[in-house]
Amino acid sequence: MHNMPYILVDPESTSLQQRFALVNTPRKSRKRFPEACVSLVDSEQEAMKGMDEVRHLYPAVVYGPSVSSESQRIYYLVQWLG
């Protein structure tokens, strides 16, 4: 997996990590998502099984959670899966 260039990754961090997830979004053009839109899963396979285009659930690798300038916890998109 590669990191998107706009994400500053801290390899020493224990709270910010790359994780597999299902992201609830009506469009895949966004690059960051509120925590409420992200469901973390244990594996790439679990993320792929949970994909549901009708419900706008898409498998992804995300990085976070981080606190935004608006004081919201957000995840950054690393890559879409599948």
C-alpha distances in whole Angstrom, upper triangle without the diagonal:
4,7,10,13,15,13,15,13,16,14,18,18,19,19,16,13,9,11,11,14,17,18,21,22,24,22,18,19,19,16,17,19,22,21,24,22,19,19,17,16,16,13,12,15,17,15,16,19,20,19,23,23,27,26,23,21,17,14,11,8,11,12,15,18,20,23,24,27,29,28,26,23,20,16,14,12,8,8,11,10,13
4,7,9,12,11,12,11,14,14,17,17,19,19,16,13,10,12,13,16,18,18,22,22,24,22,18,18,18,15,16,19,22,22,24,22,20,21,19,19,19,17,15,18,20,18,18,22,22,21,25,25,28,27,24,22,18,16,12,10,11,11,15,18,19,22,22,25,27,27,25,22,19,16,13,11,7,8,11,12,15
4,6,8,7,9,8,11,12,16,15,17,17,13,11,9,12,14,15,18,17,21,21,23,21,17,17,16,12,13,16,19,19,22,20,18,20,18,19,19,18,16,20,21,19,20,23,23,22,25,25,28,27,24,22,18,16,13,10,10,9,12,15,15,19,19,21,24,23,22,19,16,13,10,9,6,8,12,14,17
4,6,6,9,10,13,15,18,18,20,19,15,14,11,14,15,16,18,17,20,19,21,18,15,14,13,10,12,15,18,19,22,20,18,20,19,21,21,20,18,22,23,20,21,24,24,22,25,24,27,26,23,21,18,16,13,11,10,10,13,16,15,18,17,20,22,22,21,19,16,13,9,8,6,8,11,14,17
4,6,8,10,13,15,18,18,21,20,16,16,14,17,19,20,22,20,23,22,24,21,18,16,15,12,13,17,20,21,24,22,21,23,22,24,25,24,22,26,26,23,24,28,27,26,28,27,30,29,26,24,22,20,17,15,13,12,15,17,16,19,18,19,22,23,22,20,17,15,11,11,9,12,15,18,21
4,6,9,13,15,18,17,20,19,15,15,14,17,19,20,21,19,22,20,22,20,17,15,13,10,11,15,17,19,22,21,19,22,22,24,25,24,23,27,27,24,25,29,27,26,28,27,30,28,25,24,21,20,17,15,13,12,13,15,14,15,14,16,18,19,18,17,14,13,9,10,10,13,16,19,22
4,6,9,12,15,14,16,15,11,12,11,14,16,17,19,18,21,20,23,20,18,16,14,10,10,13,16,17,20,19,17,20,19,21,22,22,21,25,25,22,24,27,26,25,27,27,29,28,24,23,20,19,15,13,11,8,10,12,11,13,13,15,18,18,17,15,12,10,8,9,8,12,15,18,21
4,7,10,12,11,14,14,10,11,12,15,18,19,22,21,24,23,26,24,21,20,18,14,13,16,18,18,22,21,20,22,20,23,23,23,23,27,27,24,26,29,28,28,30,30,33,31,28,26,24,22,18,15,13,10,11,13,11,13,13,15,18,18,18,16,14,12,10,12,11,15,18,21,25
4,6,9,8,11,11,8,8,9,13,16,18,21,20,23,24,27,25,22,21,19,15,15,17,18,18,22,21,19,21,19,20,20,21,20,24,24,22,25,28,27,27,29,30,33,31,27,25,23,21,17,14,12,8,9,12,11,14,15,17,20,19,19,16,14,12,11,12,11,14,18,20,24
4,5,5,9,10,8,9,11,14,18,20,23,23,26,26,30,28,25,25,22,18,17,19,20,19,23,23,21,22,20,21,21,22,22,26,26,24,27,30,29,29,32,32,35,33,30,28,26,23,20,16,14,11,10,12,12,14,16,18,21,20,19,17,16,14,14,16,14,18,21,23,26
4,6,8,10,9,8,10,14,17,20,23,24,27,28,31,30,27,27,24,21,20,21,22,21,25,25,22,22,20,21,20,20,21,25,25,24,26,29,28,29,32,33,36,34,31,28,26,23,20,16,15,12,12,14,14,17,19,22,25,23,22,19,18,16,16,17,15,18,21,22,26
4,6,9,9,10,13,16,19,22,25,25,29,30,33,32,29,29,27,23,22,23,23,22,25,26,23,24,21,22,21,22,23,27,27,26,28,31,30,31,34,35,38,36,33,30,28,26,23,19,17,14,13,15,15,17,20,22,25,23,22,19,19,18,18,20,18,21,24,26,29
4,6,6,7,11,13,17,19,22,23,26,27,31,30,27,27,24,21,19,20,20,18,22,23,20,21,18,20,19,20,22,25,25,24,27,29,28,29,32,33,35,33,30,28,26,24,21,17,15,11,10,11,11,14,17,19,22,19,19,16,16,15,15,18,17,20,23,24,28
4,6,7,11,12,16,18,21,22,25,27,31,30,28,28,25,22,20,20,20,17,21,22,19,19,16,18,17,19,21,24,23,22,26,27,26,28,31,32,35,32,30,27,25,23,20,17,15,12,10,11,12,15,18,21,23,20,19,16,16,15,16,18,18,21,23,24,28
4,6,10,11,15,16,19,19,22,24,27,27,25,26,23,20,17,17,16,14,17,18,16,16,14,16,16,18,20,23,22,21,24,26,24,26,28,30,32,29,27,24,23,21,18,16,13,10,7,7,9,11,15,18,19,16,15,12,13,12,14,16,16,19,21,23,26
4,7,9,13,14,17,17,20,22,25,24,22,22,20,16,14,15,15,13,16,17,14,15,13,15,16,17,18,22,21,19,22,25,23,24,26,28,30,27,25,22,21,19,16,13,10,7,5,6,7,10,13,16,18,16,15,11,11,9,10,13,13,16,18,20,24
4,6,10,12,15,16,19,21,24,24,21,22,19,16,14,15,16,14,17,17,14,14,11,13,13,14,15,18,18,16,19,22,21,22,24,26,28,26,24,21,19,16,13,10,8,5,6,8,10,14,16,19,21,19,17,13,12,10,10,12,11,14,16,17,21
4,7,10,13,14,17,19,22,21,18,19,17,14,13,14,15,14,17,16,13,13,10,11,11,11,12,15,15,14,16,19,18,19,22,23,26,24,21,18,16,13,10,6,5,4,7,9,12,15,17,21,22,21,18,15,13,9,9,9,8,10,13,13,17
4,6,10,12,15,17,21,20,18,19,17,15,14,14,15,13,15,14,10,10,7,8,8,8,9,13,12,10,13,16,15,16,19,21,23,21,19,16,14,11,8,6,5,6,8,10,13,17,18,22,23,21,19,15,13,10,10,10,9,11,12,12,15
4,7,10,13,16,19,18,16,18,17,15,14,14,15,13,15,13,10,9,6,6,7,6,6,9,8,6,10,12,11,12,15,17,20,18,16,13,11,7,6,5,6,9,11,13,16,19,20,24,25,23,20,17,15,11,12,10,10,10,10,9,12
4,6,10,12,16,16,14,16,15,14,13,11,13,11,12,10,6,5,4,5,8,8,8,10,9,6,9,11,9,10,13,15,17,15,13,10,8,6,5,6,7,10,11,12,15,18,19,23,23,22,18,15,13,10,11,10,11,11,10,10,12
4,7,9,13,13,12,15,14,14,13,11,12,11,11,8,6,5,6,7,11,11,10,11,9,6,8,10,7,7,9,11,13,11,9,6,5,5,6,9,9,13,14,14,17,20,20,24,23,22,19,16,14,11,13,11,13,12,10,10,12
4,6,10,10,9,12,11,11,10,8,10,9,9,6,5,6,9,11,14,14,13,15,13,9,11,13,10,9,10,11,13,10,8,5,5,6,7,9,9,12,13,13,16,18,18,21,20,20,16,14,12,10,11,9,12,11,9,11,13
4,7,9,9,12,11,13,12,9,10,10,9,5,6,8,11,13,17,17,16,17,15,12,13,14,11,10,9,9,11,8,5,5,7,9,10,13,13,15,16,16,18,19,19,22,20,20,17,15,13,12,13,12,15,14,12,14,15
4,5,7,9,8,11,10,8,10,12,11,7,9,12,14,17,20,20,18,20,18,15,15,17,14,12,11,10,11,9,5,7,8,11,11,14,13,16,17,17,19,19,18,21,20,20,17,16,14,13,13,12,15,14,12,14,16
4,7,9,10,13,13,12,13,15,14,11,13,15,18,20,23,23,21,22,21,17,17,19,16,13,11,9,10,9,6,8,10,13,14,17,17,20,21,21,22,23,21,23,22,23,20,19,17,16,16,15,18,16,14,16,17
4,6,7,10,12,11,14,16,16,12,14,16,19,21,24,23,21,22,21,17,17,19,17,14,13,10,12,12,8,10,10,13,13,16,16,19,20,20,21,22,21,23,22,23,20,20,17,16,15,13,16,14,12,14,15
4,6,8,10,11,14,16,16,12,13,16,17,19,22,20,18,20,19,16,16,18,16,13,13,11,14,13,9,10,8,11,10,13,13,16,18,19,20,21,20,22,22,23,20,19,16,14,12,10,12,10,8,11,12
4,7,9,11,14,17,18,14,15,18,20,22,24,23,21,23,23,19,19,22,20,17,17,15,17,17,13,14,12,14,13,15,14,16,18,19,20,21,19,21,21,22,20,19,16,14,12,10,12,11,10,14,15
4,6,8,11,14,15,12,13,16,18,20,23,22,20,23,22,18,19,22,20,17,18,16,18,17,13,14,12,14,12,14,12,14,15,16,16,17,15,17,17,19,16,16,12,11,9,8,11,11,11,15,17
4,7,11,13,15,12,12,16,17,19,21,21,19,22,22,18,19,22,20,18,19,18,21,19,15,15,13,14,11,11,10,11,12,13,13,15,13,15,16,17,15,14,10,9,6,5,8,9,10,14,17
4,7,9,12,10,10,14,15,18,20,20,19,22,21,18,20,22,20,18,20,19,21,19,15,15,14,14,12,11,9,9,10,10,10,11,10,13,13,14,11,10,7,6,4,6,9,11,12,15,18
4,6,8,6,7,11,13,16,19,19,19,21,20,16,19,21,18,17,18,17,19,16,13,13,12,13,12,12,9,10,10,10,10,11,10,13,13,13,10,9,5,5,6,8,11,13,13,16,19
4,5,6,7,11,13,16,19,21,21,23,21,18,21,22,19,19,19,19,20,17,15,14,15,15,14,14,11,12,10,9,10,10,9,12,11,11,7,6,4,6,9,11,15,16,16,19,22
4,5,5,8,10,13,17,18,19,21,19,16,19,21,18,18,19,20,21,17,16,14,15,15,14,14,11,11,9,7,9,10,11,14,13,12,8,6,5,6,10,12,15,17,17,19,22
4,6,8,11,14,18,19,20,22,19,16,19,20,16,17,17,18,18,15,14,13,14,15,15,16,13,14,13,11,13,13,14,17,15,14,10,9,9,10,13,14,18,19,18,20,22
4,7,10,13,17,18,18,19,17,14,16,17,14,14,14,14,15,12,10,9,11,12,12,13,12,13,13,12,14,15,15,18,16,16,12,11,9,9,12,12,15,16,15,16,19
4,6,10,13,14,14,16,14,11,14,15,12,13,14,15,16,13,12,9,10,10,10,10,9,11,10,10,13,14,15,19,18,17,13,11,9,8,10,10,13,14,13,14,17
4,6,10,12,13,14,11,9,13,13,10,12,13,15,17,13,12,9,10,10,10,11,10,12,12,12,15,17,18,22,21,20,16,13,12,10,13,13,15,15,14,14,17
4,7,9,10,12,10,8,12,13,11,13,15,17,19,16,15,12,12,10,10,9,9,11,11,11,14,17,19,23,22,21,17,14,13,10,13,13,14,14,14,14,17
4,6,8,9,6,6,10,11,9,12,15,17,20,17,16,13,12,10,10,10,11,13,14,14,18,21,23,26,26,24,21,18,16,14,16,15,15,15,14,13,15
4,7,8,7,8,11,12,12,14,18,20,23,20,20,16,15,12,12,11,12,14,15,16,20,23,25,29,29,27,24,20,19,16,18,17,16,16,16,14,16
4,5,5,6,9,10,11,13,17,19,22,20,19,15,14,10,10,10,12,14,16,18,21,24,26,30,30,29,26,22,20,17,18,16,15,14,14,11,13
4,5,5,6,9,10,11,15,17,20,19,18,14,12,8,8,8,12,14,17,18,22,25,26,30,30,29,26,23,20,17,17,15,13,12,11,8,10
4,5,5,6,9,10,14,17,19,19,18,14,12,9,11,12,15,18,20,22,25,28,29,33,33,32,29,25,23,20,20,18,17,15,13,10,10
4,5,5,6,9,12,15,18,16,16,12,11,9,11,12,14,17,19,20,23,26,28,31,31,30,26,23,21,19,19,17,17,16,14,11,12
4,5,5,7,10,13,16,14,13,9,8,5,7,9,12,15,17,18,21,24,25,29,28,27,24,21,19,16,16,14,14,12,10,8,10
4,5,5,9,11,15,14,13,10,8,6,9,11,14,18,20,21,24,27,28,31,31,30,27,24,21,18,19,16,16,13,10,7,7
4,6,9,12,14,13,14,10,10,8,12,14,17,20,22,23,26,29,30,33,33,32,28,26,23,21,21,19,19,17,14,11,11
4,6,10,12,10,11,7,8,7,11,14,15,19,20,21,24,26,27,31,30,29,25,23,21,18,19,17,18,16,13,11,12
4,6,9,9,8,5,5,6,10,13,15,19,21,21,24,27,27,30,29,29,25,23,21,18,19,16,17,15,11,10,9
4,5,5,6,5,7,9,13,16,18,21,23,23,26,28,28,31,30,30,26,24,22,20,20,18,20,17,14,13,12
4,5,5,6,7,10,13,17,18,22,24,24,26,28,28,30,29,30,26,25,22,20,20,18,20,17,13,13,12
4,6,8,10,13,17,20,21,25,26,26,28,30,29,32,30,31,27,26,24,22,23,21,23,20,17,17,16
4,6,9,12,15,19,19,22,23,23,25,27,26,29,27,27,24,23,21,20,21,19,21,20,16,17,16
4,6,10,12,16,16,20,21,21,23,24,24,26,25,25,22,21,18,17,17,16,18,16,13,14,14
4,7,10,13,14,17,18,19,21,23,23,26,25,25,21,19,17,15,16,14,16,14,11,12,12
4,6,10,12,15,17,18,20,23,22,26,25,25,21,19,16,14,14,11,13,11,8,8,9
4,7,10,13,16,17,20,22,23,26,26,25,22,19,16,13,13,11,11,9,6,5,7
4,6,10,13,14,17,20,20,23,24,23,20,17,14,11,10,7,7,6,4,5,8
4,7,10,12,15,18,19,22,23,22,19,16,13,10,9,6,5,5,6,7,11
4,7,9,11,14,15,19,19,19,16,13,10,6,5,5,5,7,9,11,14
4,7,8,12,13,17,18,17,15,11,9,5,5,6,6,10,12,14,18
3,5,9,11,14,15,14,12,8,7,5,6,9,10,13,15,17,21
4,7,9,13,14,12,9,6,5,5,8,11,13,15,17,19,23
4,6,10,11,9,8,5,5,6,8,12,14,17,19,21,25
4,7,8,6,5,5,6,9,11,15,17,20,22,24,28
4,5,5,5,6,7,9,11,14,17,20,21,24,28
4,5,7,10,10,13,14,17,20,23,25,28,31
4,6,9,10,14,15,18,21,24,25,28,31
4,7,9,13,15,18,21,24,25,28,31
4,6,10,12,16,19,21,22,25,28
4,7,10,14,16,19,20,22,26
4,7,10,13,15,16,19,22
4,7,9,12,13,16,19
4,6,9,11,14,18
4,6,7,11,14
4,7,10,13
4,6,10
4,7
4
